[in-house]
Amino acid sequence: MLHTPDAAAQRSLFLVVAAAMVDGDGRVLVQRRPEGTAMAGLWEFPGGKPEPGETPEAALIRELHEELGIETEASCLAPATFASEPLGDRHLLLLLYVLRKWRGVPRALHASALKWVRPNELFALDMPPADRPLIGLLDALL
């Protein structure tokens, strides 16, 4: 049987990588999107978009350094889950990694605020639609 692509299949893929950073007390770090950005004021997991030719892990290491001022290695990034969401004329694929080891103290270099929360407290936060399906898994894992 021949499959005809639907409108969703014709959207360009938009890849984003993010980290669920877990501290020694089992809390997860979230950051608030600053004013003047898409989805300003929402809480999200730190991360961002890979640059051309960059692996997801290298992109996440770079983004965590740029956004939070921390250092880590690819061996510390544990692939956890993903989210797949339509986003306008694109389709968002969000890869979430769990990170438990890093150097430095996270600082809000690009976000308006940082917050450490228990996984079950994520349900009460105003988060982007793609992040919401990830909360249940994190709550079960951590």
C-alpha positions as CSV (number, residue, x, y, z in Angstrom):
1,M,0.0,0.0,0.0
2,L,1.3,3.4,-1.0
3,H,1.5,6.0,1.8
4,T,0.7,9.6,1.1
5,P,2.4,12.1,3.4
6,D,0.0,14.1,5.5
7,A,0.5,17.8,6.4
8,A,2.3,16.9,9.6
9,A,4.8,14.7,7.8
10,Q,5.7,17.6,5.5
11,R,6.7,20.0,8.3
12,S,10.4,20.5,8.8
13,L,11.8,18.9,11.9
14,F,13.0,21.2,14.6
15,L,15.4,19.5,17.0
16,V,15.9,20.7,20.6
17,V,18.0,19.1,23.3
18,A,17.4,19.6,27.1
19,A,18.6,18.4,30.4
20,A,16.8,17.4,33.5
21,M,19.6,18.4,35.9
22,V,19.2,16.4,39.2
23,D,20.9,17.6,42.4
24,G,21.9,15.5,45.4
25,D,18.4,16.0,47.0
26,G,16.6,14.6,43.9
27,R,15.4,18.1,42.8
28,V,15.3,19.1,39.1
29,L,16.5,22.5,37.8
30,V,14.1,24.6,35.6
31,Q,14.6,28.0,34.2
32,R,12.1,30.7,33.3
33,R,12.1,32.0,29.8
34,P,12.9,35.7,29.7
35,E,10.6,38.5,28.5
36,G,10.9,39.2,24.8
37,T,11.3,35.5,23.8
38,A,8.8,33.0,22.6
39,M,6.8,31.6,25.5
40,A,8.2,34.2,27.9
41,G,7.6,33.5,31.5
42,L,7.2,29.7,31.1
43,W,9.4,27.3,33.0
44,E,11.5,24.9,31.0
45,F,14.4,22.5,31.2
46,P,17.7,24.1,30.2
47,G,19.0,23.4,26.7
48,G,18.6,24.6,23.1
49,K,19.1,23.9,19.4
50,P,22.0,22.0,17.9
51,E,24.1,24.0,15.4
52,P,24.7,22.5,11.9
53,G,26.9,19.5,12.2
54,E,26.7,19.4,16.0
55,T,25.7,16.2,17.8
56,P,22.8,16.5,20.3
57,E,25.2,15.8,23.2
58,A,27.7,18.4,22.1
59,A,24.9,20.9,21.6
60,L,23.6,20.3,25.1
61,I,27.0,20.6,26.7
62,R,27.5,24.0,24.8
63,E,24.0,25.2,25.7
64,L,24.4,24.3,29.4
65,H,27.7,26.3,29.5
66,E,26.1,29.3,27.7
67,E,22.9,29.3,29.7
68,L,24.1,28.2,33.1
69,G,27.9,28.6,33.2
70,I,28.4,24.9,34.0
71,E,30.7,22.3,32.5
72,T,29.9,18.6,31.9
73,E,30.8,15.7,29.6
74,A,28.8,13.6,27.1
75,S,29.4,10.6,29.4
76,C,27.4,12.3,32.1
77,L,24.3,12.8,29.8
78,A,21.9,9.9,30.1
79,P,19.2,9.8,27.4
80,A,15.9,9.7,29.1
81,T,13.0,10.3,26.8
82,F,11.7,12.6,24.0
83,A,8.7,14.7,23.1
84,S,7.2,15.2,19.7
85,E,4.9,18.2,19.1
86,P,3.6,20.2,16.2
87,L,5.0,23.8,16.4
88,G,3.5,26.1,13.7
89,D,4.9,25.1,10.3
90,R,7.6,22.9,12.0
91,H,7.6,19.8,14.1
92,L,9.4,19.9,17.4
93,L,11.5,16.9,18.5
94,L,12.7,17.5,22.1
95,L,15.4,15.1,23.3
96,L,15.6,15.0,27.1
97,Y,18.7,13.8,29.0
98,V,19.2,13.3,32.7
99,L,22.3,15.0,34.1
100,R,23.6,14.3,37.6
101,K,27.2,15.4,37.4
102,W,28.5,18.8,36.4
103,R,31.1,21.4,37.5
104,G,30.2,24.8,38.7
105,V,27.1,26.4,40.2
106,P,24.2,27.0,37.7
107,R,23.5,30.7,37.2
108,A,20.7,32.3,35.2
109,L,22.8,33.8,32.4
110,H,20.0,33.9,29.8
111,A,16.9,33.0,31.9
112,S,15.0,35.4,34.1
113,A,15.1,32.9,37.0
114,L,16.2,29.4,38.1
115,K,14.4,27.1,40.4
116,W,15.1,23.7,41.9
117,V,11.9,21.6,42.3
118,R,10.9,18.1,43.2
119,P,9.8,16.2,40.1
120,N,6.1,16.1,41.3
121,E,6.2,19.9,41.7
122,L,6.8,20.2,38.0
123,F,3.1,19.4,37.4
124,A,2.1,22.8,39.0
125,L,4.5,24.9,36.9
126,D,3.5,26.7,33.7
127,M,5.7,24.9,31.1
128,P,5.7,24.8,27.3
129,P,3.4,22.1,25.8
130,A,6.4,19.9,24.7
131,D,7.8,19.8,28.2
132,R,4.6,18.7,29.9
133,P,4.6,15.0,28.7
134,L,8.1,14.6,30.1
135,I,7.1,15.4,33.7
136,G,5.4,12.0,34.4
137,L,8.4,10.0,33.3
138,L,10.7,12.2,35.4
139,D,8.4,11.9,38.4
140,A,8.5,8.1,38.0
141,L,12.3,7.9,37.4
142,L,13.6,10.2,40.2
